Amino acid sequence: MKENQKRASSYWKENVKYLFILLSIWFLVSYGAGILFKDVLDNIQIGGFKLGFWFAQQGSIYIFVILIFVYVRLMNKLDKKYGYDT
């Protein structure tokens, strides 16, 4: 029984680490690129729109969706690692 608890605790610790990293990336992209670095990024244009505006309106959403797929892939690997893939 203790072995199962230890394995589950390790699993959730690694899961929370992944969540923190991925949500930090999303925060940096949405807040950093969309607000803090907007003026610098506005010197670059994508499809006729300034890059800072693009990140504030669309980029952070695209990054979030990509991070969801990354999270799914990481969790599948984590499930296999700890034997929860059945």
Backbone as numpy.savetxt, mean C-alpha at the origin, in Angstrom:
# Nx Ny Nz CAx CAy CAz Cx Cy Cz
-1.04 -26.63 21.54 -1.86 -25.44 21.54 -1.00 -24.18 21.54
0.07 -24.17 22.32 0.95 -22.99 22.35 1.61 -22.74 21.01
1.93 -23.82 20.31 2.56 -23.67 18.99 1.62 -22.96 18.02
0.33 -23.30 18.08 -0.66 -22.64 17.22 -0.78 -21.16 17.55
-0.76 -20.82 18.83 -0.87 -19.42 19.24 0.37 -18.64 18.81
1.52 -19.27 18.93 2.76 -18.61 18.52 2.78 -18.37 17.01
2.32 -19.37 16.27 2.25 -19.25 14.81 1.26 -18.16 14.40
0.09 -18.14 15.06 -0.92 -17.13 14.75 -0.42 -15.73 15.11
0.28 -15.63 16.23 0.82 -14.33 16.65 1.86 -13.83 15.65
2.73 -14.72 15.19 3.74 -14.35 14.19 3.09 -13.94 12.87
2.04 -14.67 12.51 1.30 -14.39 11.28 0.71 -12.98 11.33
0.04 -12.64 12.42 -0.60 -11.33 12.52 0.40 -10.21 12.68
1.51 -10.49 13.32 2.57 -9.47 13.43 3.10 -9.12 12.04
3.33 -10.13 11.22 3.82 -9.88 9.86 2.74 -9.22 9.01
1.49 -9.62 9.21 0.38 -9.01 8.48 0.27 -7.52 8.80
0.36 -7.16 10.07 0.28 -5.76 10.47 1.46 -4.97 9.92
2.63 -5.59 9.86 3.80 -4.93 9.27 3.54 -4.61 7.80
2.99 -5.56 7.06 2.66 -5.32 5.65 1.63 -4.19 5.52
0.61 -4.23 6.36 -0.42 -3.18 6.32 0.18 -1.80 6.58
1.02 -1.71 7.58 1.65 -0.44 7.91 2.49 0.08 6.75
3.28 -0.78 6.14 4.13 -0.36 5.02 3.28 0.09 3.83
2.28 -0.70 3.47 1.46 -0.36 2.30 0.62 0.90 2.54
0.06 1.04 3.72 -0.72 2.25 4.01 0.18 3.48 4.12
1.41 3.29 4.55 2.36 4.40 4.58 2.69 4.86 3.16
2.86 3.91 2.26 3.11 4.26 0.85 1.92 5.04 0.30
0.72 4.54 0.57 -0.47 5.23 0.08 -0.58 6.63 0.67
-0.29 6.77 1.96 -0.33 8.09 2.59 0.67 9.03 1.95
1.89 8.54 1.72 2.92 9.39 1.10 2.51 9.82 -0.29
1.92 8.91 -1.05 1.49 9.25 -2.41 0.32 10.23 -2.37
-0.68 9.94 -1.56 -1.88 10.79 -1.57 -1.62 12.13 -0.89
-1.02 12.12 0.27 -0.79 13.37 0.99 0.46 14.09 0.48
1.52 13.33 0.29 2.78 13.93 -0.15 2.70 14.47 -1.56
2.36 13.59 -2.51 2.33 14.01 -3.91 1.14 14.92 -4.21
0.03 14.69 -3.55 -1.16 15.48 -3.83 -1.22 16.81 -3.12
-0.49 16.96 -2.00 -0.57 18.19 -1.22 0.81 18.82 -0.99
1.71 18.07 -0.35 3.00 18.65 0.04 3.89 19.00 -1.16
3.98 18.09 -2.11 4.88 18.29 -3.26 4.12 18.70 -4.52
2.88 19.16 -4.35 2.05 19.52 -5.48 2.69 20.59 -6.36
3.23 21.62 -5.75 3.81 22.72 -6.53 5.00 22.26 -7.37
5.82 21.40 -6.82 6.97 20.88 -7.56 6.51 19.97 -8.69
5.52 19.10 -8.39 5.03 18.16 -9.40 4.21 18.84 -10.49
3.69 20.03 -10.22 2.91 20.73 -11.23 3.75 21.18 -12.42
5.06 21.12 -12.31 5.93 21.45 -13.45 5.92 20.36 -14.51
5.40 19.17 -14.17 5.32 18.04 -15.10 3.85 17.84 -15.46
3.59 17.51 -16.71 2.20 17.30 -17.14 2.01 15.88 -17.67
0.82 15.33 -17.36 0.40 14.03 -17.89 -0.95 14.23 -18.55
-1.02 13.97 -19.84 -2.29 14.12 -20.56 -2.87 15.51 -20.49
-2.02 16.52 -20.41 -2.48 17.89 -20.35 -2.81 18.39 -18.96
-2.68 17.53 -17.96 -2.95 17.92 -16.58 -1.65 17.98 -15.80
-1.57 18.90 -14.88 -0.39 19.01 -14.03 -0.30 17.78 -13.14
0.91 17.27 -12.94 1.11 16.03 -12.21 0.62 16.11 -10.76
0.80 17.25 -10.09 0.30 17.41 -8.73 -1.21 17.28 -8.67
-1.89 17.90 -9.61 -3.34 17.79 -9.70 -3.75 16.36 -9.99
-3.03 15.71 -10.92 -3.34 14.33 -11.28 -3.23 13.41 -10.07
-2.15 13.54 -9.29 -2.00 12.72 -8.09 -3.12 12.99 -7.09
-3.48 14.23 -6.91 -4.53 14.58 -5.95 -5.88 14.01 -6.38
-6.16 13.98 -7.68 -7.46 13.55 -8.17 -7.54 12.08 -8.54
-6.49 11.55 -9.18 -6.55 10.19 -9.71 -5.42 9.28 -9.21
-4.25 9.83 -9.13 -3.06 9.02 -8.84 -3.13 8.25 -7.54
-3.60 8.89 -6.50 -3.66 8.20 -5.21 -4.67 7.05 -5.25
-5.72 7.19 -6.02 -6.70 6.11 -6.16 -6.08 4.94 -6.92
-5.36 5.23 -8.01 -4.70 4.16 -8.76 -3.66 3.45 -7.90
-2.89 4.22 -7.17 -1.88 3.62 -6.29 -2.54 2.74 -5.24
-3.66 3.19 -4.68 -4.38 2.40 -3.68 -4.84 1.07 -4.27
-5.38 1.09 -5.48 -5.83 -0.15 -6.12 -4.64 -1.08 -6.38
-3.53 -0.53 -6.83 -2.32 -1.34 -7.03 -1.86 -1.94 -5.71
-1.90 -1.16 -4.64 -1.50 -1.65 -3.33 -2.42 -2.76 -2.82
-3.69 -2.73 -3.21 -4.60 -3.82 -2.85 -4.12 -5.12 -3.48
-3.75 -5.07 -4.76 -3.25 -6.28 -5.43 -1.93 -6.74 -4.82
-1.07 -5.80 -4.47 0.19 -6.15 -3.80 -0.11 -6.83 -2.46
-1.06 -6.29 -1.72 -1.43 -6.87 -0.43 -1.97 -8.29 -0.59
-2.80 -8.50 -1.58 -3.34 -9.84 -1.84 -2.20 -10.81 -2.13
-1.27 -10.39 -2.94 -0.13 -11.26 -3.26 0.71 -11.55 -2.02
0.99 -10.52 -1.22 1.75 -10.72 0.01 1.02 -11.64 0.97
-0.29 -11.48 1.07 -1.06 -12.32 1.99 -1.10 -13.77 1.51
-1.18 -13.99 0.21 -1.14 -15.36 -0.30 0.19 -16.03 0.06
1.29 -15.29 -0.08 2.59 -15.83 0.30 2.66 -16.07 1.81
2.11 -15.14 2.58 2.12 -15.27 4.04 1.26 -16.47 4.47
0.12 -16.65 3.83 -0.73 -17.81 4.14 0.01 -19.12 3.90
0.72 -19.19 2.78 1.49 -20.41 2.48 2.61 -20.61 3.49
3.27 -19.52 3.87 4.38 -19.59 4.80 3.95 -20.17 6.15
2.76 -19.77 6.62 2.29 -20.20 7.93 1.28 -21.35 7.87
1.02 -21.86 6.67 0.14 -23.01 6.53 -1.34 -22.72 6.62
-1.74 -21.50 6.29 -3.16 -21.12 6.32 -3.75 -21.09 4.91
-3.12 -21.72 3.96 -3.56 -21.63 2.56 -4.55 -22.71 2.16
-5.07 -23.46 3.08 -5.99 -24.55 2.71 -7.40 -24.09 2.64
